[in-house]
């Protein structure tokens, strides 16, 4: 498939924003349950929520450039019963609204105690955060299922697609939280870095599994099945016209195998190897510079990873449009 940069920015930005929220809420839950020492402040939760919301807004703005008629964007939500895209369109602003409310409750110090369980006090932000978490995971699933539900694109039609969207988004969000903690609460670096390392390792395992799976795939359709002629030596010489068309532009990336291989190597290094090395260093010797390198490398790598993901999808129509003349 031809990767669309608007969708690449959309999925990477909202994925990181969702992951950032999960990171700050995880830390809050741990502190409420007294699993970790409570050191974070209202300012930290407010800042984290604001950055997460900004990433979601930027992702939503990027998606507008993918629309042929932006003024009709509202119609994308009309098919929510059958379309994962419609569900994503509905859930995304819902997540944004809940993250805004979560940050506002912290910023305005409206954290009234709702209930208590022994020494554990559940305040309003914990309740809002739990609801937000539910919608965040729903958004990850909806975004991944947009591609995983397409049976004719074998490379995408797998549970690994949804898992990778969730894990990569979460890993990037926790890494960003580690970077933010370096400014506001250095004592939380080890907490977020530890989570980031675990998520990165899991992301590498499942993304690697998808790469291995897709490399072993064999197309279900052939030129013979396309035209209904059972002959072993059919070879296409021309598609019937001398120039390109929408089919050759929108359903094929037009890059060489060598270029694809270089992109795969690039994202494996920049999403996994470099950030993982930086996070391990920061875990033992905290440094804003090291964490800055980690998050910058990861996001650039995620752009390359998402480009590769879309380019890897081989549309069956390319069996016919494989030769212009």
C-alpha positions as CSV (number, residue, x, y, z in Angstrom):
1,X,0.0,0.0,0.0
2,X,1.0,3.6,-0.4
3,X,1.7,5.1,3.0
4,X,-0.2,8.3,3.8
5,X,1.9,10.6,6.0
6,X,-1.3,12.1,7.5
7,X,-2.3,8.7,8.9
8,X,1.3,8.0,10.0
9,X,1.3,11.1,12.1
10,X,-2.2,10.4,13.3
11,X,-1.5,6.9,14.6
12,X,1.9,7.7,16.1
13,X,0.9,10.9,17.9
14,X,-2.4,9.6,19.4
15,X,-0.6,6.4,20.3
16,X,2.0,8.3,22.3
17,X,-0.6,10.5,23.8
18,X,-2.6,7.6,25.0
19,X,0.5,5.9,26.4
20,X,1.5,9.1,28.2
21,X,-1.8,9.1,30.0
22,X,-1.5,5.5,30.9
23,X,1.9,6.2,32.4
24,X,0.9,9.1,34.7
25,X,-2.3,7.3,35.7
26,X,-0.4,4.1,36.5
27,X,2.0,6.0,38.7
28,X,-1.0,7.6,40.5
29,X,-2.7,4.2,41.1
30,X,0.6,2.8,42.4
31,X,1.0,5.7,44.8
32,X,-2.6,5.5,46.0
33,X,-2.1,1.8,46.7
34,X,1.2,2.6,48.5
35,X,3.2,0.4,46.1
36,X,5.5,3.3,45.4
37,X,6.2,6.4,47.5
38,X,3.9,9.3,46.7
39,X,6.2,12.0,45.4
40,X,4.4,13.4,42.4
41,X,2.4,16.6,42.6
42,X,-0.7,18.1,41.1
43,X,1.5,20.0,38.7
44,X,3.0,16.8,37.3
45,X,-0.4,15.2,36.6
46,X,-1.7,18.4,35.1
47,X,1.4,18.8,32.8
48,X,1.2,15.2,31.8
49,X,-2.4,15.4,30.9
50,X,-1.8,18.6,28.9
51,X,1.0,17.1,26.9
52,X,-1.1,13.9,26.3
53,X,-4.1,16.1,25.1
54,X,-1.8,18.1,22.9
55,X,-0.5,15.0,21.2
56,X,-4.1,13.8,20.6
57,X,-5.1,17.2,19.1
58,X,-2.1,17.2,16.8
59,X,-2.9,13.7,15.7
60,X,-6.5,14.7,15.0
61,X,-5.3,17.7,13.0
62,X,-3.0,15.5,11.0
63,X,-5.9,13.2,10.0
64,X,-7.7,16.1,8.4
65,X,-5.2,16.2,5.6
66,X,-6.2,12.6,4.7
67,X,-9.8,13.7,3.9
68,X,-10.9,14.6,0.4
69,X,-13.8,16.6,1.8
70,X,-13.0,17.7,5.4
71,X,-16.4,19.4,5.7
72,X,-18.0,16.0,5.6
73,X,-15.8,14.5,8.3
74,X,-18.7,14.2,10.7
75,X,-20.2,11.5,8.4
76,X,-17.3,9.2,9.3
77,X,-19.1,8.4,12.6
78,X,-22.4,7.3,11.0
79,X,-21.4,3.7,10.4
80,X,-20.4,2.9,14.0
81,X,-22.3,-0.4,14.0
82,X,-20.1,-2.0,11.4
83,X,-17.0,0.2,10.9
84,X,-14.0,0.3,13.1
85,X,-13.1,3.6,11.6
86,X,-16.4,5.1,12.8
87,X,-15.8,3.7,16.2
88,X,-12.3,5.3,16.3
89,X,-13.8,8.6,15.2
90,X,-16.3,8.4,18.2
91,X,-13.8,7.2,20.8
92,X,-11.0,9.6,20.0
93,X,-12.8,12.8,21.1
94,X,-14.2,10.9,24.1
95,X,-10.7,10.1,25.2
96,X,-9.7,13.7,24.7
97,X,-12.6,14.9,26.8
98,X,-11.8,12.5,29.7
99,X,-8.1,13.4,29.7
100,X,-9.0,17.1,29.8
101,X,-11.3,16.4,32.7
102,X,-8.7,14.3,34.5
103,X,-6.1,17.1,34.1
104,X,-8.6,19.8,35.1
105,X,-9.5,18.0,38.3
106,X,-5.8,17.9,39.3
107,X,-5.2,21.5,38.2
108,X,-8.2,22.9,40.0
109,X,-7.5,20.6,43.0
110,X,-11.0,19.2,42.9
111,X,-9.8,15.9,44.2
112,X,-12.5,15.1,46.7
113,X,-12.4,11.7,48.4
114,X,-15.2,9.5,46.9
115,X,-14.6,6.3,49.0
116,X,-12.1,4.6,51.2
117,X,-10.9,1.0,51.6
118,X,-9.0,0.8,54.8
119,X,-5.9,3.1,54.3
120,X,-6.6,3.5,50.6
121,X,-8.5,6.7,49.6
122,X,-10.1,6.8,46.2
123,X,-10.5,10.4,45.0
124,X,-12.4,11.8,42.0
125,X,-9.4,11.8,39.7
126,X,-8.9,8.0,40.3
127,X,-12.5,7.4,39.1
128,X,-12.1,9.6,36.1
129,X,-8.8,8.0,35.3
130,X,-10.2,4.5,35.4
131,X,-12.9,5.5,32.9
132,X,-10.3,7.2,30.7
133,X,-8.2,4.1,30.8
134,X,-11.1,2.0,29.6
135,X,-11.6,4.4,26.6
136,X,-7.9,4.5,25.9
137,X,-7.7,0.8,25.5
138,X,-10.8,0.9,23.4
139,X,-9.2,3.4,21.1
140,X,-6.1,1.3,20.7
141,X,-8.2,-1.6,19.7
142,X,-10.4,0.4,17.3
143,X,-7.3,1.9,15.6
144,X,-5.6,-1.4,15.2
145,X,-8.8,-3.2,14.0
146,X,-9.2,-0.7,11.2
147,X,-6.3,-2.6,9.6
148,X,-6.6,-6.0,11.2
149,X,-10.1,-6.5,10.0
150,X,-9.1,-6.4,6.3
151,X,-8.9,-10.0,5.3
152,X,-7.6,-9.3,1.8
153,X,-4.5,-7.7,3.2
154,X,-2.8,-10.7,4.8
155,X,0.0,-8.7,6.3
156,X,-2.4,-6.7,8.4
157,X,-5.1,-9.4,9.1
158,X,-3.7,-10.6,12.4
159,X,-4.1,-10.0,16.2
160,X,-0.5,-8.9,16.1
161,X,-1.6,-5.7,14.4
162,X,-3.7,-4.6,17.4
163,X,-1.2,-5.8,19.9
164,X,1.6,-3.8,18.2
165,X,-0.4,-0.6,18.1
166,X,-1.1,-1.0,21.8
167,X,2.4,-1.9,22.9
168,X,4.3,0.6,20.7
169,X,1.9,3.4,21.7
170,X,2.3,2.5,25.4
171,X,6.1,2.2,25.2
172,X,6.4,5.6,23.5
173,X,4.1,7.2,26.1
174,X,6.0,5.7,29.1
175,X,9.3,6.8,27.6
176,X,7.9,10.4,27.2
177,X,6.7,10.2,30.8
178,X,10.2,9.3,31.9
179,X,11.5,12.4,30.0
180,X,8.9,14.6,31.7
181,X,9.8,13.1,35.1
182,X,13.4,14.1,34.6
183,X,12.3,17.7,34.6
184,X,9.7,17.6,37.4
185,X,10.3,14.6,39.6
186,X,13.7,12.9,39.0
187,X,12.8,10.4,41.7
188,X,10.2,8.9,39.4
189,X,12.7,8.2,36.6
190,X,13.4,4.7,37.7
191,X,9.6,3.9,37.9
192,X,8.8,5.1,34.4
193,X,12.1,3.9,32.9
194,X,11.5,0.4,34.3
195,X,8.0,0.3,32.8
196,X,9.3,1.6,29.5
197,X,12.0,-1.1,29.3
198,X,9.5,-3.8,29.9
199,X,7.1,-2.4,27.3
200,X,9.9,-1.9,24.8
201,X,11.0,-5.5,25.2
202,X,7.4,-6.8,24.7
203,X,7.0,-4.5,21.7
204,X,10.2,-5.9,20.2
205,X,9.0,-9.5,20.7
206,X,5.6,-8.9,19.1
207,X,6.8,-6.6,16.3
208,X,9.5,-9.1,15.5
209,X,6.8,-11.9,15.5
210,X,4.8,-9.9,12.9
211,X,7.8,-9.4,10.7
212,X,8.6,-13.1,10.8
213,X,5.0,-14.0,10.1
214,X,4.7,-11.6,7.2
215,X,7.9,-12.8,5.6
216,X,6.5,-16.3,5.5
217,X,3.2,-15.3,3.9
218,X,2.3,-16.5,0.4
219,X,-0.3,-14.7,-1.7
220,X,-3.7,-16.5,-1.8
221,X,-4.4,-15.0,-5.3
222,X,-2.4,-15.5,-8.5
223,X,-2.6,-14.3,-12.1
224,X,-4.1,-17.7,-12.9
225,X,-6.9,-17.4,-10.3
226,X,-7.5,-13.8,-11.3
227,X,-8.3,-14.5,-14.9
228,X,-9.6,-18.1,-14.4
229,X,-6.9,-19.7,-16.6
230,X,-5.2,-22.7,-15.0
231,X,-1.9,-22.6,-16.9
232,X,1.6,-22.7,-15.3
233,X,3.3,-20.3,-17.7
234,X,1.1,-17.2,-17.7
235,X,3.2,-14.0,-17.6
236,X,1.9,-10.5,-17.7
237,X,3.5,-8.1,-20.2
238,X,1.2,-5.1,-20.0
239,X,-1.8,-3.8,-18.0
240,X,-3.3,-2.3,-21.1
241,X,-2.1,1.3,-20.9
242,X,1.2,3.1,-20.9
243,X,0.9,5.4,-17.9
244,X,0.1,5.1,-14.2
245,X,-3.3,5.4,-12.6
246,X,-4.9,5.7,-9.2
247,X,-4.5,2.0,-8.7
248,X,-0.7,2.2,-9.3
249,X,-0.3,5.3,-7.1
250,X,-2.6,4.5,-4.1
251,X,-2.2,0.8,-3.7
252,X,1.6,0.4,-4.2
253,X,4.5,2.2,-2.6
254,X,6.7,2.1,-5.6
255,X,9.9,1.5,-3.6
256,X,12.6,-1.1,-4.2
257,X,13.2,-4.1,-1.9
258,X,16.5,-2.6,-0.8
259,X,14.8,0.6,0.3
260,X,12.2,-1.4,2.3
261,X,15.0,-3.4,4.0
262,X,16.8,-0.2,4.9
263,X,13.6,1.3,6.5
264,X,13.1,-1.9,8.5
265,X,16.7,-1.8,9.8
266,X,16.2,1.9,10.6
267,X,13.1,1.5,12.7
268,X,14.5,-1.6,14.5
269,X,17.4,0.5,15.6
270,X,15.6,3.7,16.4
271,X,12.5,2.3,18.0
272,X,14.1,-0.5,20.0
273,X,17.9,-0.6,20.2
274,X,18.7,3.1,20.8
275,X,15.9,3.9,23.2
276,X,16.4,0.7,25.2
277,X,20.1,1.5,25.6
278,X,19.3,5.1,26.7
279,X,16.6,3.9,29.2
280,X,18.9,1.4,30.8
281,X,21.6,4.1,31.2
282,X,19.0,6.5,32.6
283,X,17.8,3.8,35.0
284,X,21.2,3.7,36.7
285,X,22.4,7.3,35.9
286,X,19.4,9.7,35.3
287,X,20.1,12.3,32.6
288,X,17.7,14.6,30.8
289,X,20.0,14.5,27.7
290,X,20.0,10.7,27.6
291,X,16.2,10.6,27.9
292,X,15.8,13.3,25.3
293,X,17.8,11.1,22.9
294,X,15.6,8.1,23.8
295,X,12.3,9.8,23.0
296,X,13.6,11.6,19.9
297,X,15.0,8.4,18.5
298,X,11.8,6.5,19.4
299,X,9.4,8.9,17.7
300,X,11.5,9.2,14.5
301,X,11.7,5.4,14.5
302,X,8.0,5.1,15.0
303,X,7.4,7.2,11.9
304,X,9.6,4.8,9.9
305,X,7.9,1.8,11.5
306,X,4.5,3.0,10.6
307,X,5.6,3.8,7.1
308,X,6.9,0.3,6.8
309,X,3.7,-1.2,8.2
310,X,1.6,0.5,5.5
311,X,4.1,-0.3,2.7
312,X,4.2,-3.9,3.8
313,X,0.5,-4.3,3.1
314,X,0.3,-6.0,-0.4
315,X,-3.1,-5.3,-2.0
316,X,-4.3,-8.2,-4.2
317,X,-4.9,-5.8,-7.1
318,X,-1.1,-5.5,-7.5
319,X,-1.1,-8.9,-9.1
320,X,-2.7,-7.2,-12.1
321,X,-1.1,-3.8,-11.9
322,X,2.5,-5.2,-11.7
323,X,3.6,-4.0,-15.1
324,X,2.7,-0.8,-16.9
325,X,4.0,-1.8,-20.3
